[in-house]
Amino acid sequence: MKQKVVIRLSLNGNGQKHRTKAFKIAVSQSGVESAAITGDGKNQLEVVGEVDAATLTSLLRKNLGQADLVSVGPASGDKKPAATAPAPAAAAAAVVQSQPDSYYYVYPPYQYPVYQVTDSYGQSNCSVM
């Protein structure tokens, strides 16, 4: 199923260099039919095709820094007015907040040494006595 994925990019500094890199990452994914830069600030990447949105977003985050998945929906040639304006609850659910990456290392539990305790009072191991 063809879908349209919109990803907001954080273009710091050299915007053209980051846009070119974003295009290269997007079109390298299998199933991508088209990619375009949209939005008022030219900071949104719109990809159409059979593509995994989460994988594409994580690749863009890994290579470009911050990338937020804005929307995922079916790609259609004719747009209906009711389809372009989602319900308020659906619009609130579509907004995804970017969280900073947190990495925690879990240490394995400590292995305590096992000592065998024996009762040596009943046995005489002394050769002098």
All heavy atoms as an XYZ file, in Angstrom:
951
protein
N       0.837     -1.173      0.000
C       0.000      0.000      0.000
C       0.888      1.243      0.000
O       1.775      1.389      0.833
C      -0.880     -0.007      1.249
C      -1.758      1.202      1.360
S      -2.873      1.104      2.743
C      -2.024      2.117      3.906
N       0.628      2.129     -0.957
C       1.390      3.375     -1.016
C       0.958      4.288      0.114
O      -0.216      4.389      0.431
C       1.151      4.071     -2.353
C       1.945      3.497     -3.485
C       1.690      4.148     -4.808
C       1.485      5.617     -4.783
N       1.375      6.227     -6.106
N       1.939      4.916      0.712
C       1.645      5.847      1.788
C       2.506      7.084      1.647
O       3.550      7.067      0.997
C       1.863      5.199      3.151
C       3.262      4.712      3.405
C       3.364      3.989      4.734
O       2.382      3.823      5.424
N       4.558      3.575      5.085
N       2.034      8.153      2.263
C       2.772      9.413      2.253
C       3.270      9.657      3.672
O       2.496      9.680      4.619
C       1.869     10.556      1.810
C       2.563     11.894      1.764
C       1.701     12.920      1.086
C       1.069     13.792      2.130
N       0.333     14.924      1.564
N       4.580      9.826      3.814
C       5.229     10.033      5.106
C       5.827     11.433      5.108
O       6.537     11.807      4.180
C       6.342      8.979      5.334
C       7.045      9.228      6.640
C       5.787      7.587      5.265
N       5.521     12.205      6.154
C       6.076     13.547      6.296
C       6.940     13.559      7.552
O       6.484     13.205      8.638
C       4.961     14.611      6.398
C       5.565     15.993      6.577
C       4.078     14.572      5.171
N       8.211     13.964      7.375
C       9.184     13.992      8.466
C       9.742     15.400      8.566
O      10.215     15.960      7.574
C      10.318     12.976      8.225
C       9.742     11.575      8.104
C      11.356     13.059      9.320
C      10.726     10.547      7.627
N       9.697     15.982      9.777
C      10.247     17.305     10.005
C      11.723     17.163     10.357
O      12.083     16.416     11.269
C       9.513     18.024     11.133
C      10.007     19.450     11.347
C       9.319     20.169     12.488
N       7.884     20.016     12.472
C       7.186     19.468     13.466
N       7.773     19.032     14.541
N       5.872     19.359     13.377
N      12.563     17.897      9.661
C      14.008     17.842      9.882
C      14.478     19.092     10.606
O      13.923     20.172     10.432
C      14.736     17.742      8.543
C      14.362     16.568      7.647
C      15.008     16.727      6.291
C      14.770     15.275      8.280
N      15.493     18.943     11.405
C      16.128     20.078     12.058
C      17.371     20.406     11.244
O      18.387     19.710     11.331
C      16.496     19.720     13.493
O      17.232     20.771     14.067
N      17.279     21.454     10.440
C      18.385     21.818      9.559
C      19.194     22.933     10.207
O      18.846     24.108     10.128
C      17.849     22.264      8.198
C      17.012     21.223      7.465
C      16.427     21.818      6.203
C      17.848     20.008      7.138
N      20.270     22.568     10.856
C      21.135     23.532     11.530
C      22.285     23.904     10.605
O      22.896     23.045      9.979
C      21.700     22.950     12.822
C      20.614     22.612     13.811
O      19.577     23.249     13.824
N      20.847     21.613     14.627
N      22.581     25.180     10.548
C      23.741     25.607      9.774
C      23.531     25.473      8.286
O      22.714     26.162      7.698
N      24.266     24.575      7.647
C      24.243     24.401      6.201
C      23.003     23.607      5.793
O      23.015     22.395      5.756
C      25.523     23.692      5.755
C      25.669     23.726      4.249
O      24.802     24.202      3.532
N      26.789     23.227      3.776
N      21.916     24.289      5.485
C      20.650     23.647      5.162
C      20.694     22.842      3.874
O      20.130     21.755      3.805
N      21.341     23.362      2.845
C      21.372     22.656      1.558
C      22.120     21.333      1.673
O      21.713     20.337      1.087
C      22.018     23.556      0.485
C      21.999     22.957     -0.897
C      20.579     22.736     -1.411
O      19.677     23.511     -1.132
N      20.376     21.666     -2.149
N      23.177     21.305      2.435
C      23.946     20.072      2.623
C      23.094     19.019      3.328
O      23.097     17.851      2.942
C      25.203     20.371      3.438
C      26.081     19.174      3.669
C      27.316     19.565      4.461
C      28.175     18.372      4.756
N      29.342     18.713      5.556
N      22.338     19.428      4.350
C      21.498     18.493      5.078
C      20.316     18.025      4.228
O      19.897     16.872      4.324
C      21.002     19.126      6.378
C      22.069     19.193      7.424
N      22.835     20.307      7.614
C      22.496     18.267      8.314
C      23.703     20.088      8.587
N      23.519     18.851      9.034
N      19.759     18.920      3.405
C      18.661     18.511      2.514
C      19.134     17.459      1.525
O      18.446     16.464      1.284
C      18.118     19.726      1.759
C      17.271     20.615      2.592
C      16.634     21.712      1.737
N      16.184     22.773      2.589
C      16.772     23.956      2.712
N      17.833     24.256      1.993
N      16.298     24.851      3.540
N      20.315     17.663      0.961
C      20.866     16.698      0.008
C      21.105     15.356      0.682
O      20.779     14.304      0.123
C      22.200     17.234     -0.569
O      21.969     18.506     -1.152
C      22.755     16.285     -1.613
N      21.630     15.384      1.890
C      21.874     14.157      2.630
C      20.561     13.454      2.973
O      20.454     12.226      2.899
C      22.653     14.470      3.911
C      23.297     13.291      4.553
C      24.228     13.742      5.661
C      24.997     12.577      6.218
N      25.927     12.978      7.264
N      19.526     14.229      3.325
C      18.215     13.656      3.622
C      17.618     12.996      2.376
O      17.033     11.912      2.465
C      17.275     14.731      4.155
N      17.757     13.642      1.214
C      17.286     13.044     -0.030
C      17.996     11.727     -0.317
O      17.376     10.738     -0.702
C      17.512     13.985     -1.218
C      16.389     14.934     -1.465
C      16.622     16.291     -1.502
C      15.100     14.488     -1.671
C      15.601     17.178     -1.726
C      14.069     15.366     -1.905
C      14.318     16.722     -1.929
N      19.305     11.695     -0.143
C      20.066     10.475     -0.406
C      19.630      9.339      0.505
O      19.513      8.193      0.071
C      21.566     10.730     -0.235
C      22.171     11.528     -1.353
C      23.656     11.731     -1.132
C      24.269     12.573     -2.221
N      25.707     12.771     -2.014
N      19.392      9.646      1.771
C      18.937      8.620      2.715
C      17.547      8.138      2.335
O      17.264      6.941      2.349
C      18.972      9.170      4.152
C      20.411      9.423      4.582
C      18.294      8.210      5.114
C      20.545     10.217      5.862
N      16.664      9.070      1.971
C      15.280      8.705      1.655
C      15.196      7.836      0.404
O      14.499      6.811      0.393
C      14.428      9.959      1.479
N      15.893      8.215     -0.653
C      15.773      7.461     -1.902
C      16.570      6.164     -1.866
O      16.374      5.300     -2.723
C      16.178      8.306     -3.127
C      15.263      9.488     -3.277
C      17.625      8.735     -3.059
N      17.444      5.994     -0.878
C      18.177      4.732     -0.773
C      17.310      3.624     -0.189
O      17.666      2.450     -0.286
C      19.438      4.913      0.068
O      19.091      5.137      1.426
N      16.178      3.982      0.437
C      15.277      2.991      1.006
C      14.487      2.313     -0.109
O      14.111      2.948     -1.094
C      14.305      3.652      1.997
C      14.980      4.284      3.177
C      15.687      3.242      4.008
O      15.099      2.259      4.408
N      16.961      3.454      4.267
N      14.231      1.023      0.068
C      13.471      0.306     -0.947
C      11.999      0.697     -0.857
O      11.462      0.899      0.225
C      13.625     -1.203     -0.746
O      13.090     -1.586      0.493
N      11.356      0.827     -2.004
C       9.937      1.142     -2.066
C       9.626      2.618     -2.186
O       8.460      2.989     -2.305
N      10.630      3.485     -2.173
C      10.387      4.925     -2.272
C      10.133      5.279     -3.727
O      10.922      4.941     -4.605
C      11.578      5.733     -1.718
C      11.396      7.213     -1.978
C      11.745      5.470     -0.248
N       8.994      5.951     -3.992
C       8.670      6.381     -5.344
C       9.049      7.831     -5.584
O       9.484      8.183     -6.681
C       7.178      6.178     -5.606
C       6.792      4.715     -5.648
C       5.322      4.515     -5.926
O       4.622      5.496     -6.253
O       4.877      3.374     -5.817
N       8.856      8.696     -4.576
C       9.232     10.099     -4.729
C       9.565     10.688     -3.371
O       9.093     10.221     -2.338
C       8.100     10.895     -5.388
O       6.990     10.963     -4.520
N      10.372     11.747     -3.415
C      10.746     12.470     -2.205
C      10.780     13.950     -2.551
O      11.195     14.327     -3.653
C      12.101     12.015     -1.693
N      10.321     14.781     -1.623
C      10.290     16.220     -1.861
C      10.461     16.955     -0.542
O      10.063     16.468      0.515
C       8.975     16.624     -2.507
N      11.041     18.170     -0.635
C      11.149     19.056      0.519
C       9.941     19.984      0.476
O       9.694     20.646     -0.530
C      12.456     19.872      0.480
C      13.659     18.962      0.643
C      12.450     20.948      1.554
C      13.849     18.415      2.032
N       9.173     20.017      1.561
C       7.976     20.850      1.630
C       8.007     21.660      2.917
O       8.958     21.584      3.688
C       6.699     19.983      1.609
O       6.738     19.080      2.714
C       6.586     19.198      0.324
N       6.941     22.398      3.166
C       6.824     23.181      4.386
C       7.219     24.625      4.159
O       7.838     24.980      3.154
N       6.843     25.473      5.099
C       7.145     26.895      4.986
C       8.647     27.162      5.081
O       9.197     27.943      4.328
C       6.410     27.679      6.078
C       4.897     27.638      5.878
O       4.472     27.467      4.712
O       4.176     27.753      6.873
N       9.307     26.519      6.011
C      10.736     26.715      6.197
C      11.576     25.735      5.404
O      12.781     25.637      5.619
N      10.960     25.007      4.488
C      11.650     23.967      3.700
C      12.381     23.007      4.615
O      13.526     22.634      4.391
C      12.639     24.591      2.698
C      12.020     25.522      1.707
C      11.185     24.765      0.724
C      10.636     25.718     -0.332
N       9.664     25.094     -1.178
N      11.671     22.595      5.687
C      12.286     21.706      6.660
C      11.525     20.403      6.823
O      11.726     19.692      7.791
C      12.408     22.417      8.009
C      11.063     22.781      8.599
O      10.048     22.756      7.917
N      11.061     23.131      9.859
N      10.643     20.074      5.882
C       9.892     18.825      5.952
C      10.194     17.985      4.726
O      10.206     18.483      3.606
C       8.385     19.093      6.037
C       7.971     19.725      7.326
C       6.471     19.907      7.426
O       5.748     19.724      6.454
N       5.999     20.248      8.608
N      10.455     16.715      4.968
C      10.722     15.765      3.905
C       9.465     14.931      3.695
O       8.979     14.294      4.622
C      11.902     14.864      4.278
C      12.279     13.773      3.275
C      12.776     14.393      1.978
C      13.328     12.871      3.863
N       8.937     14.954      2.470
C       7.728     14.202      2.138
C       8.129     13.046      1.219
O       8.678     13.255      0.150
C       6.732     15.111      1.427
C       5.425     14.451      1.101
C       4.466     15.424      0.464
O       4.175     16.456      1.081
O       4.023     15.142     -0.663
N       7.858     11.816      1.682
C       8.240     10.612      0.943
C       6.966      9.849      0.600
O       6.113      9.633      1.455
C       9.187      9.728      1.784
C       9.559      8.478      1.028
C      10.428     10.498      2.167
N       6.847      9.427     -0.664
C       5.693      8.658     -1.115
C       6.182      7.302     -1.594
O       7.162      7.206     -2.338
C       4.947      9.386     -2.254
C       3.799      8.544     -2.777
C       4.455     10.728     -1.775
N       5.506      6.242     -1.156
C       5.847      4.892     -1.579
C       5.571      3.896     -0.477
O       4.963      4.218      0.543
N       6.022      2.688     -0.696
C       5.885      1.633      0.316
C       7.161      1.607      1.140
O       8.091      0.859      0.856
C       5.644      0.289     -0.357
C       4.330      0.213     -1.095
C       4.093     -1.147     -1.727
O       4.763     -2.113     -1.330
O       3.244     -1.216     -2.612
N       7.193      2.432      2.173
C       8.393      2.609      2.973
C       8.025      2.493      4.445
O       6.922      2.839      4.850
C       9.055      3.974      2.660
C       8.160      5.124      3.009
C      10.389      4.110      3.343
N       8.968      1.995      5.245
C       8.770      1.910      6.688
C       9.119      3.269      7.293
O      10.279      3.693      7.272
C       9.652      0.810      7.279
C       9.411      0.583      8.754
O       8.397      1.096      9.277
O      10.216     -0.113      9.380
N       8.109      3.946      7.821
C       8.289      5.312      8.322
C       9.221      5.362      9.532
O      10.048      6.269      9.654
C       6.937      5.916      8.676
N       9.102      4.388     10.427
C       9.935      4.394     11.633
C      11.404      4.180     11.291
O      12.290      4.825     11.856
C       9.455      3.323     12.600
N      11.680      3.282     10.359
C      13.067      3.023      9.950
C      13.671      4.249      9.280
O      14.813      4.619      9.561
C      13.125      1.817      8.999
O      12.532      0.706      9.642
C      14.542      1.505      8.598
N      12.900      4.882      8.403
C      13.391      6.069      7.715
C      13.665      7.199      8.706
O      14.695      7.862      8.633
C      12.382      6.516      6.658
C      12.752      7.756      5.859
C      14.059      7.550      5.114
C      11.633      8.116      4.905
N      12.770      7.395      9.660
C      12.960      8.447     10.652
C      14.184      8.179     11.522
O      14.967      9.084     11.805
C      11.709      8.577     11.540
O      10.570      8.786     10.709
C      11.839      9.733     12.499
N      14.385      6.935     11.926
C      15.552      6.629     12.762
C      16.850      6.782     11.975
O      17.860      7.218     12.536
C      15.435      5.230     13.359
O      15.476      4.260     12.350
N      16.852      6.454     10.685
C      18.050      6.675      9.867
C      18.356      8.164      9.730
O      19.524      8.572      9.786
C      17.860      6.051      8.479
C      18.081      4.562      8.372
C      17.690      4.065      6.990
C      19.523      4.213      8.652
N      17.313      8.965      9.552
C      17.534     10.408      9.457
C      18.034     10.974     10.777
O      18.897     11.848     10.791
C      16.240     11.098      9.021
C      15.836     10.863      7.569
C      14.427     11.360      7.319
C      16.811     11.519      6.621
N      17.513     10.475     11.905
C      18.005     10.923     13.211
C      19.462     10.557     13.402
O      20.248     11.324     13.940
C      17.190     10.285     14.331
C      15.894     10.954     14.590
C      15.202     10.342     15.773
N      13.842     10.827     15.859
C      12.833     10.124     16.302
N      13.009      8.885     16.699
N      11.630     10.632     16.342
N      19.811      9.357     12.965
C      21.178      8.871     13.142
C      22.165      9.709     12.333
O      23.263     10.002     12.797
C      21.241      7.406     12.718
C      22.574      6.753     12.920
C      22.502      5.293     12.539
C      23.822      4.604     12.726
N      23.760      3.190     12.329
N      21.778     10.105     11.127
C      22.704     10.797     10.233
C      22.607     12.314     10.271
O      23.591     12.995      9.975
C      22.491     10.313      8.801
C      22.915      8.878      8.626
O      24.029      8.518      8.962
N      22.017      8.045      8.139
N      21.444     12.861     10.599
C      21.262     14.304     10.536
C      21.068     14.960     11.888
O      21.108     16.176     11.991
C      20.061     14.653      9.648
C      20.199     14.288      8.183
C      18.924     14.623      7.446
C      21.371     15.003      7.564
N      20.766     14.199     12.912
C      20.509     14.798     14.213
C      19.066     14.606     14.620
O      18.656     13.510     14.954
N      18.269     15.660     14.517
C      16.890     15.580     14.974
C      15.945     15.474     13.792
O      15.997     16.269     12.858
C      16.539     16.802     15.799
C      15.156     16.740     16.399
C      14.881     17.926     17.288
O      15.711     18.807     17.432
N      13.718     17.960     17.876
N      15.061     14.471     13.832
C      14.027     14.278     12.821
C      12.775     13.785     13.525
O      12.831     12.863     14.322
C      14.480     13.272     11.768
N      11.642     14.432     13.246
C      10.380     14.092     13.893
C       9.401     13.584     12.847
O       9.194     14.225     11.815
C       9.774     15.304     14.593
C      10.678     15.857     15.671
O      11.339     15.041     16.334
O      10.727     17.084     15.840
N       8.768     12.472     13.124
C       7.746     11.917     12.253
C       6.471     12.728     12.455
O       5.890     12.725     13.535
C       7.523     10.441     12.577
C       6.568      9.673     11.690
C       7.039      9.680     10.252
C       6.435      8.257     12.191
N       6.038     13.436     11.415
C       4.878     14.320     11.521
C       3.592     13.571     11.206
O       2.645     13.592     11.982
C       5.030     15.542     10.602
C       3.792     16.413     10.641
C       6.253     16.344     10.998
N       3.555     12.882     10.052
C       2.327     12.178      9.687
C       2.633     11.028      8.743
O       3.610     11.049      8.001
C       1.328     13.130      9.024
O       1.815     13.547      7.765
N       1.766     10.035      8.815
C       1.797      8.891      7.913
C       0.365      8.666      7.477
O      -0.534      8.551      8.299
C       2.339      7.623      8.613
C       2.297      6.430      7.676
C       3.734      7.837      9.130
N       0.150      8.610      6.162
C      -1.205      8.405      5.662
C      -1.169      7.827      4.271
O      -0.111      7.715      3.645
N      -2.323      7.444      3.768
C      -2.374      6.886      2.422
C      -2.072      7.960      1.383
O      -2.468      9.116      1.546
C      -3.804      6.370      2.294
C      -4.587      7.164      3.278
C      -3.640      7.479      4.399
N      -1.367      7.586      0.337
C      -1.054      8.512     -0.743
C      -2.178      8.436     -1.759
O      -2.494      7.371     -2.282
C       0.272      8.141     -1.399
N      -2.812      9.568     -2.008
C      -3.901      9.595     -2.974
C      -3.722     10.783     -3.895
O      -3.262     11.842     -3.490
C      -5.252      9.674     -2.265
O      -5.317     10.848     -1.483
N      -4.094     10.602     -5.155
C      -3.949     11.667     -6.143
C      -4.980     12.754     -5.961
O      -4.688     13.934     -6.054
N      -6.244     12.397     -5.722
C      -7.293     13.386     -5.530
C      -7.539     13.572     -4.033
O      -7.748     12.625     -3.314
C      -8.580     12.953     -6.233
C      -9.009     11.552     -5.846
O      -8.164     10.638     -5.922
O     -10.189     11.377     -5.460
N      -7.477     14.818     -3.617
C      -7.613     15.105     -2.194
C      -9.029     15.581     -1.912
O      -9.555     16.440     -2.589
C      -6.599     16.149     -1.761
C      -5.193     15.663     -1.943
C      -4.235     16.542     -1.226
C      -2.849     15.966     -1.437
N      -1.957     16.237     -0.416
N      -9.614     15.044     -0.876
C     -10.939     15.448     -0.442
C     -10.786     16.436      0.705
O      -9.908     16.284      1.543
C     -11.730     14.225      0.023
C     -11.905     13.197     -1.062
C     -12.592     11.972     -0.525
C     -12.654     10.892     -1.580
N     -13.183      9.648     -1.051
N     -11.661     17.448      0.796
C     -11.520     18.423      1.873
C     -11.678     17.805      3.255
O     -11.021     18.208      4.196
C     -12.637     19.432      1.595
C     -13.031     19.224      0.177
C     -12.662     17.818     -0.171
N     -12.554     16.825      3.396
C     -12.759     16.210      4.703
C     -11.554     15.350      5.094
O     -11.247     15.206      6.262
C     -14.020     15.362      4.705
N     -10.872     14.767      4.132
C      -9.736     13.899      4.424
C      -8.498     14.705      4.804
O      -7.642     14.212      5.509
C      -9.433     13.006      3.228
N      -8.390     15.945      4.322
C      -7.198     16.731      4.617
C      -7.234     17.312      6.024
O      -6.206     17.596      6.588
C      -7.026     17.877      3.601
O      -8.196     18.694      3.630
C      -6.795     17.326      2.214
N      -8.424     17.499      6.601
C      -8.529     18.043      7.949
C      -8.928     16.924      8.904
O     -10.094     16.595      9.029
C      -9.561     19.163      7.988
N      -7.965     16.311      9.588
C      -8.303     15.221     10.495
C      -9.016     15.745     11.736
O      -8.987     16.932     12.044
C      -6.957     14.615     10.857
C      -5.983     15.719     10.642
C      -6.541     16.552      9.529
N      -9.671     14.856     12.443
C     -10.372     15.217     13.672
C      -9.365     15.727     14.698
O      -8.187     15.355     14.662
C     -11.106     13.997     14.217
N      -9.791     16.583     15.634
C      -8.845     17.128     16.627
C      -8.147     16.047     17.444
O      -6.980     16.174     17.770
C      -9.717     18.012     17.512
C     -10.915     18.340     16.683
C     -11.115     17.188     15.759
N      -8.863     14.978     17.790
C      -8.239     13.910     18.568
C      -7.194     13.185     17.728
O      -6.132     12.812     18.226
C      -9.292     12.928     19.064
N      -7.487     12.984     16.445
C      -6.530     12.311     15.563
C      -5.323     13.196     15.304
O      -4.202     12.713     15.182
C      -7.200     11.921     14.260
N      -5.549     14.514     15.199
C      -4.433     15.429     14.973
C      -3.517     15.464     16.184
O      -2.296     15.539     16.052
C      -4.949     16.828     14.665
N      -4.089     15.411     17.380
C      -3.266     15.410     18.589
C      -2.480     14.114     18.711
O      -1.351     14.100     19.204
C      -4.140     15.610     19.823
N      -3.070     13.009     18.253
C      -2.373     11.731     18.315
C      -1.273     11.647     17.271
O      -0.308     10.917     17.442
C      -3.355     10.586     18.131
N      -1.406     12.413     16.172
C      -0.421     12.354     15.102
C       0.852     13.113     15.449
O       1.902     12.858     14.881
C      -1.013     12.900     13.811
N       0.769     14.056     16.379
C       1.944     14.832     16.761
C       2.830     13.956     17.632
O       2.405     13.435     18.651
C       1.530     16.112     17.520
C       2.755     16.852     18.013
C       0.691     16.988     16.628
N       4.067     13.803     17.201
C       5.014     12.970     17.931
C       6.121     13.861     18.463
O       6.717     14.627     17.717
C       5.607     11.881     17.002
C       6.636     11.063     17.723
C       4.502     11.017     16.449
N       6.369     13.779     19.739
C       7.418     14.578     20.357
C       8.732     13.811     20.298
O       8.774     12.623     20.546
C       7.071     14.891     21.812
C       5.842     15.757     21.965
C       6.031     17.143     21.379
O       7.141     17.688     21.402
N       4.972     17.700     20.835
N       9.789     14.509     19.980
C      11.110     13.899     19.923
C      11.706     13.860     21.321
O      11.697     14.861     22.035
C      12.010     14.693     18.995
O      13.315     14.197     19.052
N      12.211     12.719     21.723
C      12.846     12.558     23.016
C      14.341     12.379     22.798
O      14.759     11.711     21.858
C      12.289     11.324     23.746
C      10.823     11.431     24.073
C      10.538     12.520     25.096
O      11.350     12.785     25.964
N       9.385     13.142     24.973
N      15.159     12.955     23.642
C      16.596     12.730     23.491
C      16.919     11.261     23.742
O      16.265     10.592     24.539
C      17.225     13.625     24.563
C      16.132     13.892     25.531
C      14.841     13.807     24.772
N      17.897     10.790     23.026
C      18.296      9.395     23.179
C      18.930      9.184     24.540
O      19.818      9.925     24.952
C      19.292      8.995     22.090
C      18.649      8.983     20.717
O      17.412      8.805     20.664
O      19.371      9.135     19.718
N      18.460      8.190     25.245
C      19.007      7.845     26.549
C      19.503      6.412     26.496
O      18.772      5.519     26.075
C      17.938      7.959     27.637
O      17.484      9.280     27.720
N      20.724      6.241     26.887
C      21.302      4.906     26.877
C      21.690      4.543     28.298
O      22.376      5.300     28.984
C      22.536      4.843     25.974
C      22.207      5.145     24.536
C      22.474      6.376     23.970
C      21.604      4.178     23.746
C      22.165      6.646     22.657
C      21.294      4.438     22.436
C      21.579      5.671     21.891
O      21.259      5.921     20.605
N      21.226      3.409     28.746
C      21.545      2.925     30.074
C      22.238      1.584     29.940
O      21.813      0.742     29.168
C      20.270      2.755     30.916
C      19.546      4.048     31.152
C      18.425      4.380     30.422
C      19.997      4.936     32.112
C      17.758      5.571     30.635
C      19.343      6.125     32.332
C      18.224      6.428     31.596
O      17.587      7.600     31.816
N      23.291      1.395     30.714
C      23.977      0.119     30.713
C      23.546     -0.631     31.956
O      23.639     -0.115     33.059
C      25.500      0.297     30.705
C      26.220     -1.011     30.671
C      26.266     -1.748     29.503
C      26.813     -1.548     31.802
C      26.904     -2.965     29.464
C      27.454     -2.762     31.774
C      27.498     -3.465     30.596
O      28.124     -4.677     30.556
N      23.076     -1.830     31.760
C      22.645     -2.658     32.881
C      23.776     -3.616     33.208
O      24.202     -4.406     32.362
C      21.366     -3.447     32.526
C      20.951     -4.344     33.667
C      20.257     -2.489     32.160
N      24.267     -3.515     34.429
C      25.352     -4.374     34.855
C      24.797     -5.736     35.248
O      23.732     -5.830     35.854
C      26.089     -3.770     36.050
C      26.860     -2.524     35.689
C      26.333     -1.257     35.908
C      28.119     -2.619     35.112
C      27.028     -0.124     35.569
C      28.830     -1.487     34.770
C      28.281     -0.243     35.003
O      28.974      0.871     34.659
N      25.514     -6.808     34.922
C      25.037     -8.130     35.333
C      25.138     -8.269     36.851
O      25.968     -7.612     37.485
C      25.981     -9.103     34.621
C      27.184     -8.308     34.302
C      26.740     -6.886     34.141
N      24.316     -9.093     37.432
C      24.375     -9.246     38.889
C      25.725     -9.836     39.310
O      26.320    -10.648     38.606
C      23.231    -10.202     39.207
C      22.928    -10.889     37.933
C      23.305     -9.950     36.824
N      26.177     -9.419     40.481
C      27.457     -9.877     40.995
C      27.338    -11.327     41.445
O      26.399    -11.696     42.136
C      27.899     -9.001     42.176
C      29.245     -9.389     42.731
C      30.406     -9.111     42.034
C      29.356    -10.051     43.946
C      31.641     -9.456     42.532
C      30.585    -10.416     44.455
C      31.728    -10.116     43.741
O      32.947    -10.479     44.237
N      28.295    -12.132     41.042
C      28.314    -13.539     41.426
C      29.184    -13.695     42.665
O      30.393    -13.508     42.621
C      28.886    -14.404     40.286
C      28.076    -14.346     39.022
C      26.723    -15.003     39.199
O      26.598    -15.987     39.910
N      25.715    -14.447     38.558
N      28.558    -13.995     43.791
C      29.288    -14.180     45.032
C      29.950    -15.558     45.041
O      29.360    -16.535     44.595
C      28.339    -14.067     46.234
C      27.783    -12.670     46.398
C      26.510    -12.357     45.960
C      28.554    -11.675     46.975
C      26.004    -11.084     46.097
C      28.060    -10.396     47.123
C      26.790    -10.105     46.684
O      26.302     -8.846     46.828
N      31.186    -15.639     45.533
C      31.842    -16.954     45.588
C      31.154    -17.855     46.624
O      30.666    -17.394     47.643
C      33.276    -16.636     45.997
C      33.209    -15.293     46.644
C      32.042    -14.579     46.017
N      31.151    -19.120     46.334
C      30.519    -20.094     47.229
C      31.617    -20.806     48.011
O      32.548    -21.373     47.436
C      29.694    -21.121     46.427
C      29.090    -22.164     47.335
C      28.625    -20.399     45.628
N      31.520    -20.753     49.342
C      32.478    -21.432     50.210
C      31.758    -22.576     50.896
O      30.650    -22.426     51.384
C      33.036    -20.474     51.269
C      33.833    -19.334     50.675
C      33.312    -18.043     50.626
C      35.105    -19.546     50.166
C      34.032    -16.996     50.090
C      35.836    -18.506     49.624
C      35.292    -17.239     49.592
O      36.014    -16.203     49.057
N      32.434    -23.699     50.977
C      31.841    -24.849     51.648
C      32.358    -24.886     53.078
O      33.563    -24.926     53.314
C      32.203    -26.144     50.921
C      31.456    -27.330     51.453
C      31.660    -28.538     50.560
O      32.436    -28.513     49.619
N      30.960    -29.596     50.874
N      31.442    -24.844     54.021
C      31.784    -24.837     55.436
C      31.521    -26.237     55.979
O      30.431    -26.775     55.817
C      30.956    -23.791     56.207
C      31.308    -23.808     57.680
C      31.171    -22.417     55.601
N      32.543    -26.818     56.622
C      32.390    -28.152     57.212
C      32.621    -28.082     58.710
O      33.306    -27.186     59.212
C      33.383    -29.149     56.588
O      34.707    -28.675     56.828
C      33.148    -29.308     55.104
N      32.076    -29.029     59.410
C      32.241    -29.095     60.857
C      33.499    -29.918     61.141
O      33.542    -31.121     60.929
C      31.006    -29.741     61.485
C      31.080    -29.735     62.994
O      31.864    -28.941     63.544
O      30.338    -30.510     63.600
N      34.548    -29.265     61.619
C      35.805    -29.955     61.854
C      36.034    -30.251     63.335
O      37.114    -30.695     63.714
C      36.966    -29.127     61.319
O      37.044    -27.901     62.000
N      35.050    -29.974     64.192
C      35.239    -30.234     65.625
C      35.214    -31.725     65.949
O      35.895    -32.178     66.840
C      34.158    -29.508     66.434
C      34.280    -28.003     66.358
C      33.287    -27.242     65.752
C      35.385    -27.347     66.865
C      33.388    -25.880     65.679
C      35.501    -25.983     66.788
C      34.498    -25.250     66.191
O      34.601    -23.902     66.112
N      34.442    -32.505     65.267
C      34.335    -33.933     65.547
C      35.502    -34.733     64.969
O      35.797    -35.818     65.434
N      36.155    -34.192     63.997
C      37.248    -34.923     63.355
C      38.572    -34.310     63.772
O      38.740    -33.113     63.815
C      37.127    -34.871     61.837
C      35.819    -35.432     61.332
C      35.662    -35.121     59.844
O      36.424    -34.384     59.274
N      34.645    -35.712     59.249
N      39.528    -35.157     64.045
C      40.839    -34.688     64.437
C      41.779    -34.884     63.269
O      42.127    -35.991     62.896
C      41.350    -35.452     65.651
O      42.649    -35.028     65.961
N      42.174    -33.771     62.654
C      43.101    -33.826     61.534
C      44.504    -33.521     61.972
O      45.408    -33.480     61.152
C      42.667    -32.823     60.448
C      41.367    -33.227     59.798
O      41.024    -34.419     59.793
N      40.654    -32.262     59.243
N      44.709    -33.351     63.265
C      46.026    -33.031     63.794
C      46.778    -34.326     64.060
O      46.330    -35.211     64.761
C      45.879    -32.200     65.073
S      47.478    -31.685     65.725
N      47.992    -34.423     63.525
C      48.764    -35.635     63.712
C      49.557    -35.634     65.030
O      50.088    -36.641     65.430
C      49.729    -35.817     62.542
O      50.637    -34.732     62.500
N      49.667    -34.493     65.704
C      50.418    -34.425     66.957
C      49.597    -35.018     68.082
O      50.130    -35.664     68.957
C      50.788    -32.953     67.267
C      51.481    -32.818     68.602
C      51.625    -32.366     66.154
N      48.376    -34.883     68.111
C      47.578    -35.372     69.226
C      47.269    -36.774     69.059
O      46.879    -37.629     68.720
C      46.293    -34.577     69.354
C      46.546    -33.193     69.793
S      44.951    -32.490     69.996
C      45.212    -31.379     71.253
